[in-house]
Amino acid sequence: MLIYLNGSPKTITDSKTVAGLLQDLAIPHALVVVELNKTILHPDSHAATVLKDNDQMEIIRFVGGG
């Protein structure tokens, strides 16, 4: 199945959840905001949200600075 992750095509397995993809990418879900098809997802929904073919997902990481 093909999704678009931060604007780039990415092939993933069927029935992959947002939480599963973040885990595969070694990205702690507490440190990011996920936008799926132009809607920001609440972190509590990551485990229940199954990705579909041609979904557009943006992962926005928090960055500290001073």
PyMOL Python script that loads the backbone (N, CA, C, O; Angstrom):
from pymol import cmd

cmd.read_pdbstr("""\
ATOM      1  N   MET A   1       0.848  -1.165   0.000  1.00  0.00           N
ATOM      2  CA  MET A   1       0.000   0.000   0.000  1.00  0.00           C
ATOM      3  C   MET A   1       0.898   1.233   0.000  1.00  0.00           C
ATOM      4  O   MET A   1       1.967   1.233   0.610  1.00  0.00           O
ATOM      5  N   LEU A   2       0.461   2.268  -0.678  1.00  0.00           N
ATOM      6  CA  LEU A   2       1.249   3.487  -0.819  1.00  0.00           C
ATOM      7  C   LEU A   2       0.589   4.628  -0.052  1.00  0.00           C
ATOM      8  O   LEU A   2      -0.603   4.890  -0.214  1.00  0.00           O
ATOM      9  N   ILE A   3       1.382   5.309   0.792  1.00  0.00           N
ATOM     10  CA  ILE A   3       0.944   6.538   1.440  1.00  0.00           C
ATOM     11  C   ILE A   3       1.971   7.615   1.101  1.00  0.00           C
ATOM     12  O   ILE A   3       3.019   7.327   0.524  1.00  0.00           O
ATOM     13  N   TYR A   4       1.665   8.827   1.457  1.00  0.00           N
ATOM     14  CA  TYR A   4       2.612   9.929   1.281  1.00  0.00           C
ATOM     15  C   TYR A   4       2.979  10.432   2.667  1.00  0.00           C
ATOM     16  O   TYR A   4       2.127  10.932   3.401  1.00  0.00           O
ATOM     17  N   LEU A   5       4.238  10.299   3.018  1.00  0.00           N
ATOM     18  CA  LEU A   5       4.745  10.671   4.325  1.00  0.00           C
ATOM     19  C   LEU A   5       5.628  11.902   4.170  1.00  0.00           C
ATOM     20  O   LEU A   5       6.681  11.855   3.535  1.00  0.00           O
ATOM     21  N   ASN A   6       5.183  12.992   4.755  1.00  0.00           N
ATOM     22  CA  ASN A   6       5.891  14.270   4.624  1.00  0.00           C
ATOM     23  C   ASN A   6       6.187  14.589   3.156  1.00  0.00           C
ATOM     24  O   ASN A   6       7.264  15.077   2.812  1.00  0.00           O
ATOM     25  N   GLY A   7       5.201  14.298   2.304  1.00  0.00           N
ATOM     26  CA  GLY A   7       5.297  14.630   0.885  1.00  0.00           C
ATOM     27  C   GLY A   7       5.976  13.607   0.008  1.00  0.00           C
ATOM     28  O   GLY A   7       5.971  13.752  -1.215  1.00  0.00           O
ATOM     29  N   SER A   8       6.563  12.572   0.592  1.00  0.00           N
ATOM     30  CA  SER A   8       7.278  11.551  -0.190  1.00  0.00           C
ATOM     31  C   SER A   8       6.497  10.236  -0.166  1.00  0.00           C
ATOM     32  O   SER A   8       5.942   9.866   0.869  1.00  0.00           O
ATOM     33  N   PRO A   9       6.448   9.528  -1.299  1.00  0.00           N
ATOM     34  CA  PRO A   9       5.759   8.239  -1.321  1.00  0.00           C
ATOM     35  C   PRO A   9       6.473   7.224  -0.426  1.00  0.00           C
ATOM     36  O   PRO A   9       7.702   7.167  -0.382  1.00  0.00           O
ATOM     37  N   LYS A  10       5.674   6.427   0.283  1.00  0.00           N
ATOM     38  CA  LYS A  10       6.229   5.382   1.147  1.00  0.00           C
ATOM     39  C   LYS A  10       5.312   4.172   1.074  1.00  0.00           C
ATOM     40  O   LYS A  10       4.096   4.291   1.220  1.00  0.00           O
ATOM     41  N   THR A  11       5.899   3.019   0.848  1.00  0.00           N
ATOM     42  CA  THR A  11       5.142   1.774   0.817  1.00  0.00           C
ATOM     43  C   THR A  11       5.110   1.183   2.216  1.00  0.00           C
ATOM     44  O   THR A  11       6.148   1.040   2.863  1.00  0.00           O
ATOM     45  N   ILE A  12       3.910   0.838   2.680  1.00  0.00           N
ATOM     46  CA  ILE A  12       3.739   0.223   3.998  1.00  0.00           C
ATOM     47  C   ILE A  12       2.850  -1.004   3.855  1.00  0.00           C
ATOM     48  O   ILE A  12       2.228  -1.220   2.815  1.00  0.00           O
ATOM     49  N   THR A  13       2.800  -1.800   4.908  1.00  0.00           N
ATOM     50  CA  THR A  13       1.933  -2.983   4.892  1.00  0.00           C
ATOM     51  C   THR A  13       0.489  -2.564   5.130  1.00  0.00           C
ATOM     52  O   THR A  13       0.222  -1.536   5.752  1.00  0.00           O
ATOM     53  N   ASP A  14      -0.430  -3.365   4.634  1.00  0.00           N
ATOM     54  CA  ASP A  14      -1.849  -3.121   4.886  1.00  0.00           C
ATOM     55  C   ASP A  14      -2.135  -3.221   6.376  1.00  0.00           C
ATOM     56  O   ASP A  14      -1.423  -3.910   7.106  1.00  0.00           O
ATOM     57  N   SER A  15      -3.172  -2.536   6.822  1.00  0.00           N
ATOM     58  CA  SER A  15      -3.628  -2.548   8.215  1.00  0.00           C
ATOM     59  C   SER A  15      -2.617  -1.929   9.178  1.00  0.00           C
ATOM     60  O   SER A  15      -2.644  -2.226  10.372  1.00  0.00           O
ATOM     61  N   LYS A  16      -1.743  -1.088   8.686  1.00  0.00           N
ATOM     62  CA  LYS A  16      -0.770  -0.400   9.543  1.00  0.00           C
ATOM     63  C   LYS A  16      -1.477   0.780  10.191  1.00  0.00           C
ATOM     64  O   LYS A  16      -2.173   1.542   9.521  1.00  0.00           O
ATOM     65  N   THR A  17      -1.295   0.927  11.499  1.00  0.00           N
ATOM     66  CA  THR A  17      -1.862   2.071  12.204  1.00  0.00           C
ATOM     67  C   THR A  17      -0.841   3.197  12.260  1.00  0.00           C
ATOM     68  O   THR A  17       0.342   2.997  11.985  1.00  0.00           O
ATOM     69  N   VAL A  18      -1.315   4.379  12.618  1.00  0.00           N
ATOM     70  CA  VAL A  18      -0.409   5.509  12.801  1.00  0.00           C
ATOM     71  C   VAL A  18       0.621   5.166  13.871  1.00  0.00           C
ATOM     72  O   VAL A  18       1.812   5.420  13.691  1.00  0.00           O
ATOM     73  N   ALA A  19       0.168   4.590  14.982  1.00  0.00           N
ATOM     74  CA  ALA A  19       1.090   4.218  16.063  1.00  0.00           C
ATOM     75  C   ALA A  19       2.113   3.194  15.581  1.00  0.00           C
ATOM     76  O   ALA A  19       3.290   3.279  15.932  1.00  0.00           O
ATOM     77  N   GLY A  20       1.674   2.232  14.782  1.00  0.00           N
ATOM     78  CA  GLY A  20       2.591   1.221  14.252  1.00  0.00           C
ATOM     79  C   GLY A  20       3.641   1.816  13.335  1.00  0.00           C
ATOM     80  O   GLY A  20       4.805   1.416  13.374  1.00  0.00           O
ATOM     81  N   LEU A  21       3.234   2.776  12.506  1.00  0.00           N
ATOM     82  CA  LEU A  21       4.196   3.417  11.614  1.00  0.00           C
ATOM     83  C   LEU A  21       5.196   4.249  12.412  1.00  0.00           C
ATOM     84  O   LEU A  21       6.392   4.220  12.123  1.00  0.00           O
ATOM     85  N   LEU A  22       4.721   4.986  13.408  1.00  0.00           N
ATOM     86  CA  LEU A  22       5.648   5.753  14.245  1.00  0.00           C
ATOM     87  C   LEU A  22       6.648   4.823  14.929  1.00  0.00           C
ATOM     88  O   LEU A  22       7.833   5.140  15.032  1.00  0.00           O
ATOM     89  N   GLN A  23       6.163   3.678  15.393  1.00  0.00           N
ATOM     90  CA  GLN A  23       7.057   2.711  16.034  1.00  0.00           C
ATOM     91  C   GLN A  23       8.083   2.185  15.025  1.00  0.00           C
ATOM     92  O   GLN A  23       9.268   2.089  15.346  1.00  0.00           O
ATOM     93  N   ASP A  24       7.645   1.848  13.821  1.00  0.00           N
ATOM     94  CA  ASP A  24       8.559   1.366  12.777  1.00  0.00           C
ATOM     95  C   ASP A  24       9.640   2.405  12.459  1.00  0.00           C
ATOM     96  O   ASP A  24      10.781   2.056  12.158  1.00  0.00           O
ATOM     97  N   LEU A  25       9.263   3.676  12.529  1.00  0.00           N
ATOM     98  CA  LEU A  25      10.190   4.762  12.216  1.00  0.00           C
ATOM     99  C   LEU A  25      11.007   5.202  13.435  1.00  0.00           C
ATOM    100  O   LEU A  25      11.829   6.113  13.339  1.00  0.00           O
ATOM    101  N   ALA A  26      10.775   4.547  14.585  1.00  0.00           N
ATOM    102  CA  ALA A  26      11.464   4.860  15.842  1.00  0.00           C
ATOM    103  C   ALA A  26      11.252   6.321  16.248  1.00  0.00           C
ATOM    104  O   ALA A  26      12.176   7.006  16.685  1.00  0.00           O
ATOM    105  N   ILE A  27      10.010   6.770  16.088  1.00  0.00           N
ATOM    106  CA  ILE A  27       9.649   8.136  16.462  1.00  0.00           C
ATOM    107  C   ILE A  27       8.721   8.058  17.672  1.00  0.00           C
ATOM    108  O   ILE A  27       7.617   7.522  17.567  1.00  0.00           O
ATOM    109  N   PRO A  28       9.151   8.585  18.819  1.00  0.00           N
ATOM    110  CA  PRO A  28       8.281   8.584  20.001  1.00  0.00           C
ATOM    111  C   PRO A  28       7.045   9.457  19.755  1.00  0.00           C
ATOM    112  O   PRO A  28       7.164  10.639  19.432  1.00  0.00           O
ATOM    113  N   HIS A  29       5.871   8.864  19.909  1.00  0.00           N
ATOM    114  CA  HIS A  29       4.637   9.591  19.596  1.00  0.00           C
ATOM    115  C   HIS A  29       4.427  10.809  20.487  1.00  0.00           C
ATOM    116  O   HIS A  29       3.689  11.721  20.113  1.00  0.00           O
ATOM    117  N   ALA A  30       5.051  10.842  21.640  1.00  0.00           N
ATOM    118  CA  ALA A  30       4.886  11.981  22.550  1.00  0.00           C
ATOM    119  C   ALA A  30       5.630  13.221  22.057  1.00  0.00           C
ATOM    120  O   ALA A  30       5.377  14.324  22.541  1.00  0.00           O
ATOM    121  N   LEU A  31       6.534  13.056  21.110  1.00  0.00           N
ATOM    122  CA  LEU A  31       7.352  14.180  20.649  1.00  0.00           C
ATOM    123  C   LEU A  31       6.931  14.719  19.288  1.00  0.00           C
ATOM    124  O   LEU A  31       7.643  15.534  18.700  1.00  0.00           O
ATOM    125  N   VAL A  32       5.775  14.272  18.777  1.00  0.00           N
ATOM    126  CA  VAL A  32       5.349  14.697  17.446  1.00  0.00           C
ATOM    127  C   VAL A  32       3.867  15.047  17.419  1.00  0.00           C
ATOM    128  O   VAL A  32       3.092  14.664  18.294  1.00  0.00           O
ATOM    129  N   VAL A  33       3.512  15.782  16.391  1.00  0.00           N
ATOM    130  CA  VAL A  33       2.112  15.996  16.025  1.00  0.00           C
ATOM    131  C   VAL A  33       1.926  15.302  14.690  1.00  0.00           C
ATOM    132  O   VAL A  33       2.763  15.425  13.795  1.00  0.00           O
ATOM    133  N   VAL A  34       0.833  14.576  14.555  1.00  0.00           N
ATOM    134  CA  VAL A  34       0.557  13.865  13.310  1.00  0.00           C
ATOM    135  C   VAL A  34      -0.658  14.496  12.638  1.00  0.00           C
ATOM    136  O   VAL A  34      -1.715  14.668  13.245  1.00  0.00           O
ATOM    137  N   GLU A  35      -0.472  14.831  11.375  1.00  0.00           N
ATOM    138  CA  GLU A  35      -1.572  15.334  10.555  1.00  0.00           C
ATOM    139  C   GLU A  35      -1.859  14.279   9.503  1.00  0.00           C
ATOM    140  O   GLU A  35      -0.959  13.856   8.777  1.00  0.00           O
ATOM    141  N   LEU A  36      -3.107  13.855   9.421  1.00  0.00           N
ATOM    142  CA  LEU A  36      -3.501  12.838   8.446  1.00  0.00           C
ATOM    143  C   LEU A  36      -4.588  13.426   7.564  1.00  0.00           C
ATOM    144  O   LEU A  36      -5.667  13.777   8.041  1.00  0.00           O
ATOM    145  N   ASN A  37      -4.300  13.530   6.281  1.00  0.00           N
ATOM    146  CA  ASN A  37      -5.239  14.101   5.315  1.00  0.00           C
ATOM    147  C   ASN A  37      -5.755  15.467   5.768  1.00  0.00           C
ATOM    148  O   ASN A  37      -6.951  15.753   5.716  1.00  0.00           O
ATOM    149  N   LYS A  38      -4.813  16.298   6.214  1.00  0.00           N
ATOM    150  CA  LYS A  38      -5.051  17.690   6.606  1.00  0.00           C
ATOM    151  C   LYS A  38      -5.847  17.849   7.907  1.00  0.00           C
ATOM    152  O   LYS A  38      -6.394  18.917   8.181  1.00  0.00           O
ATOM    153  N   THR A  39      -5.904  16.777   8.703  1.00  0.00           N
ATOM    154  CA  THR A  39      -6.551  16.834  10.016  1.00  0.00           C
ATOM    155  C   THR A  39      -5.543  16.395  11.071  1.00  0.00           C
ATOM    156  O   THR A  39      -4.918  15.342  10.944  1.00  0.00           O
ATOM    157  N   ILE A  40      -5.390  17.208  12.110  1.00  0.00           N
ATOM    158  CA  ILE A  40      -4.470  16.849  13.195  1.00  0.00           C
ATOM    159  C   ILE A  40      -5.122  15.769  14.047  1.00  0.00           C
ATOM    160  O   ILE A  40      -6.270  15.901  14.471  1.00  0.00           O
ATOM    161  N   LEU A  41      -4.373  14.699  14.290  1.00  0.00           N
ATOM    162  CA  LEU A  41      -4.884  13.583  15.091  1.00  0.00           C
ATOM    163  C   LEU A  41      -4.535  13.780  16.560  1.00  0.00           C
ATOM    164  O   LEU A  41      -3.428  14.201  16.895  1.00  0.00           O
ATOM    165  N   HIS A  42      -5.478  13.475  17.420  1.00  0.00           N
ATOM    166  CA  HIS A  42      -5.200  13.455  18.854  1.00  0.00           C
ATOM    167  C   HIS A  42      -4.327  12.230  19.124  1.00  0.00           C
ATOM    168  O   HIS A  42      -4.577  11.164  18.562  1.00  0.00           O
ATOM    169  N   PRO A  43      -3.312  12.364  19.970  1.00  0.00           N
ATOM    170  CA  PRO A  43      -2.416  11.219  20.235  1.00  0.00           C
ATOM    171  C   PRO A  43      -3.144   9.960  20.697  1.00  0.00           C
ATOM    172  O   PRO A  43      -2.673   8.854  20.434  1.00  0.00           O
ATOM    173  N   ASP A  44      -4.270  10.101  21.375  1.00  0.00           N
ATOM    174  CA  ASP A  44      -5.023   8.927  21.825  1.00  0.00           C
ATOM    175  C   ASP A  44      -5.598   8.117  20.666  1.00  0.00           C
ATOM    176  O   ASP A  44      -5.948   6.950  20.844  1.00  0.00           O
ATOM    177  N   SER A  45      -5.697   8.716  19.491  1.00  0.00           N
ATOM    178  CA  SER A  45      -6.281   8.008  18.351  1.00  0.00           C
ATOM    179  C   SER A  45      -5.242   7.325  17.461  1.00  0.00           C
ATOM    180  O   SER A  45      -5.613   6.628  16.517  1.00  0.00           O
ATOM    181  N   HIS A  46      -3.957   7.509  17.740  1.00  0.00           N
ATOM    182  CA  HIS A  46      -2.902   6.933  16.886  1.00  0.00           C
ATOM    183  C   HIS A  46      -3.020   5.410  16.778  1.00  0.00           C
ATOM    184  O   HIS A  46      -2.852   4.854  15.692  1.00  0.00           O
ATOM    185  N   ALA A  47      -3.305   4.738  17.884  1.00  0.00           N
ATOM    186  CA  ALA A  47      -3.360   3.269  17.863  1.00  0.00           C
ATOM    187  C   ALA A  47      -4.588   2.741  17.122  1.00  0.00           C
ATOM    188  O   ALA A  47      -4.571   1.618  16.618  1.00  0.00           O
ATOM    189  N   ALA A  48      -5.641   3.533  17.053  1.00  0.00           N
ATOM    190  CA  ALA A  48      -6.878   3.080  16.421  1.00  0.00           C
ATOM    191  C   ALA A  48      -7.026   3.552  14.977  1.00  0.00           C
ATOM    192  O   ALA A  48      -7.932   3.105  14.274  1.00  0.00           O
ATOM    193  N   THR A  49      -6.151   4.445  14.528  1.00  0.00           N
ATOM    194  CA  THR A  49      -6.275   5.000  13.183  1.00  0.00           C
ATOM    195  C   THR A  49      -5.473   4.155  12.201  1.00  0.00           C
ATOM    196  O   THR A  49      -4.243   4.132  12.239  1.00  0.00           O
ATOM    197  N   VAL A  50      -6.186   3.466  11.326  1.00  0.00           N
ATOM    198  CA  VAL A  50      -5.565   2.604  10.325  1.00  0.00           C
ATOM    199  C   VAL A  50      -5.339   3.423   9.057  1.00  0.00           C
ATOM    200  O   VAL A  50      -6.247   4.094   8.567  1.00  0.00           O
ATOM    201  N   LEU A  51      -4.136   3.359   8.545  1.00  0.00           N
ATOM    202  CA  LEU A  51      -3.793   4.089   7.328  1.00  0.00           C
ATOM    203  C   LEU A  51      -4.387   3.393   6.111  1.00  0.00           C
ATOM    204  O   LEU A  51      -4.490   2.168   6.061  1.00  0.00           O
ATOM    205  N   LYS A  52      -4.780   4.214   5.122  1.00  0.00           N
ATOM    206  CA  LYS A  52      -5.375   3.698   3.897  1.00  0.00           C
ATOM    207  C   LYS A  52      -4.525   4.125   2.701  1.00  0.00           C
ATOM    208  O   LYS A  52      -3.734   5.064   2.783  1.00  0.00           O
ATOM    209  N   ASP A  53      -4.707   3.418   1.596  1.00  0.00           N
ATOM    210  CA  ASP A  53      -3.976   3.721   0.382  1.00  0.00           C
ATOM    211  C   ASP A  53      -4.151   5.187   0.006  1.00  0.00           C
ATOM    212  O   ASP A  53      -5.263   5.714   0.038  1.00  0.00           O
ATOM    213  N   ASN A  54      -3.059   5.837  -0.347  1.00  0.00           N
ATOM    214  CA  ASN A  54      -3.006   7.237  -0.773  1.00  0.00           C
ATOM    215  C   ASN A  54      -3.237   8.249   0.349  1.00  0.00           C
ATOM    216  O   ASN A  54      -3.417   9.434   0.069  1.00  0.00           O
ATOM    217  N   ASP A  55      -3.237   7.812   1.609  1.00  0.00           N
ATOM    218  CA  ASP A  55      -3.318   8.772   2.711  1.00  0.00           C
ATOM    219  C   ASP A  55      -2.114   9.699   2.660  1.00  0.00           C
ATOM    220  O   ASP A  55      -1.029   9.313   2.225  1.00  0.00           O
ATOM    221  N   GLN A  56      -2.327  10.924   3.111  1.00  0.00           N
ATOM    222  CA  GLN A  56      -1.243  11.898   3.204  1.00  0.00           C
ATOM    223  C   GLN A  56      -1.010  12.183   4.681  1.00  0.00           C
ATOM    224  O   GLN A  56      -1.878  12.721   5.368  1.00  0.00           O
ATOM    225  N   MET A  57       0.173  11.814   5.157  1.00  0.00           N
ATOM    226  CA  MET A  57       0.507  11.934   6.568  1.00  0.00           C
ATOM    227  C   MET A  57       1.717  12.849   6.729  1.00  0.00           C
ATOM    228  O   MET A  57       2.731  12.691   6.050  1.00  0.00           O
ATOM    229  N   GLU A  58       1.590  13.790   7.628  1.00  0.00           N
ATOM    230  CA  GLU A  58       2.695  14.681   7.964  1.00  0.00           C
ATOM    231  C   GLU A  58       3.064  14.430   9.423  1.00  0.00           C
ATOM    232  O   GLU A  58       2.188  14.366  10.286  1.00  0.00           O
ATOM    233  N   ILE A  59       4.342  14.292   9.695  1.00  0.00           N
ATOM    234  CA  ILE A  59       4.840  14.137  11.066  1.00  0.00           C
ATOM    235  C   ILE A  59       5.625  15.394  11.380  1.00  0.00           C
ATOM    236  O   ILE A  59       6.618  15.706  10.723  1.00  0.00           O
ATOM    237  N   ILE A  60       5.170  16.105  12.386  1.00  0.00           N
ATOM    238  CA  ILE A  60       5.800  17.359  12.789  1.00  0.00           C
ATOM    239  C   ILE A  60       6.447  17.138  14.139  1.00  0.00           C
ATOM    240  O   ILE A  60       5.765  16.830  15.117  1.00  0.00           O
ATOM    241  N   ARG A  61       7.770  17.295  14.197  1.00  0.00           N
ATOM    242  CA  ARG A  61       8.517  17.062  15.439  1.00  0.00           C
ATOM    243  C   ARG A  61       8.686  18.356  16.215  1.00  0.00           C
ATOM    244  O   ARG A  61       8.884  19.429  15.644  1.00  0.00           O
ATOM    245  N   PHE A  62       8.603  18.224  17.536  1.00  0.00           N
ATOM    246  CA  PHE A  62       8.875  19.359  18.408  1.00  0.00           C
ATOM    247  C   PHE A  62      10.382  19.556  18.503  1.00  0.00           C
ATOM    248  O   PHE A  62      11.132  18.590  18.642  1.00  0.00           O
ATOM    249  N   VAL A  63      10.816  20.791  18.429  1.00  0.00           N
ATOM    250  CA  VAL A  63      12.233  21.112  18.514  1.00  0.00           C
ATOM    251  C   VAL A  63      12.396  22.229  19.545  1.00  0.00           C
ATOM    252  O   VAL A  63      11.731  23.263  19.474  1.00  0.00           O
ATOM    253  N   GLY A  64      13.288  21.998  20.495  1.00  0.00           N
ATOM    254  CA  GLY A  64      13.570  23.029  21.507  1.00  0.00           C
ATOM    255  C   GLY A  64      14.735  23.878  21.074  1.00  0.00           C
ATOM    256  O   GLY A  64      15.549  23.478  20.241  1.00  0.00           O
ATOM    257  N   GLY A  65      14.799  25.026  21.638  1.00  0.00           N
ATOM    258  CA  GLY A  65      15.906  25.907  21.291  1.00  0.00           C
ATOM    259  C   GLY A  65      15.934  27.096  22.257  1.00  0.00           C
ATOM    260  O   GLY A  65      15.112  27.209  23.166  1.00  0.00           O
ATOM    261  N   GLY A  66      16.856  27.927  22.037  1.00  0.00           N
ATOM    262  CA  GLY A  66      16.921  29.064  22.930  1.00  0.00           C
ATOM    263  C   GLY A  66      17.559  30.264  22.299  1.00  0.00           C
ATOM    264  O   GLY A  66      17.682  31.306  22.941  1.00  0.00           O
TER     265      GLY A  66
END
""", "prot")
cmd.dss("prot")
cmd.show_as("cartoon", "prot")
cmd.util.cbc("prot")
cmd.orient("prot")
